[in-house]
């Protein structure tokens, strides 16, 4: 049983990593919000078909909780997908991975901290320092006049993607508050359904939508909706009930690595020495935060 959980979680993390490249290519045929709306609607229908019986007798407070979690999820996906228009898949993945560092930092605020969770320890601050040093190296070139980073040259896609890591961090904290009181099946249906609703509500204000149905777009939508969202949420919830949290965390740190490998193989993307050092520092920060035992919930922050 444990071996199956390890293999399935590794498969899920590999799917999450590879979807950065998949979504990047699909944005040629669809605008970000339209892509996310179709993706989340399809994922909602799949989850509803699988778990509709668990929605019987659901209470109003549970619906409200699902709406809050869904709002955070929608913010994360919108920032991530819009950011992918302007940055590379591997950069997007490494910046998204900062969610693991941000969650314990936000837990400094007592009202954000899930019940029974302790304040962040020294390793959270060490991880944050390493990760933010890494993000400076990853996203900023050096100034021509000095060795200092040139912040004016930061790619706007990288800045937008940082908003995604903030959104997913709040998603993680919201799950920490509500998941102990709601079964994961109805919670999965509710959060993905509300995520689609929030994306639909903001559609007129976020973009001039366009959509061209192509085989590439259809394949990306099906993989992102069915494998990377509906199936992945379910597999992660099952696997985390079997595997030690530290082992799950170790597997989750491989997501940006899978994203870089896929981007290298499919798009030929290479990281120069400076951004490569930044990526390694981000991974070191994630490892320092996540692999030294911490009492905060892991989250799905797939592409």
ZIBELGI-V489885 format. One record per run of one state. SS is the DSSP state (hx for helix, st for strand, lp for the rest). FROM is the first residue (numbers start at 0). TO is the last residue. If there is no record, write none. Layout:
BEGIN
ss->{SS;SS}
from->{FROM;FROM}
to->{TO;TO}
END
This chain:
BEGIN
ss->{lp;hx;lp;st;lp;hx;lp;hx;lp;hx;lp;hx;lp;hx;lp;st;lp;st;lp;hx;lp;hx;lp;hx;lp;st;lp;hx;lp;hx;lp;hx;lp;hx;lp}
from->{0;1;26;29;30;31;55;59;84;88;96;98;106;121;139;141;142;148;149;150;153;155;178;183;206;210;211;214;240;244;252;254;267;272;290}
to->{0;25;28;29;30;54;58;83;87;95;97;105;120;138;140;141;147;148;149;152;154;177;182;205;209;210;213;239;243;251;253;266;271;289;302}
END
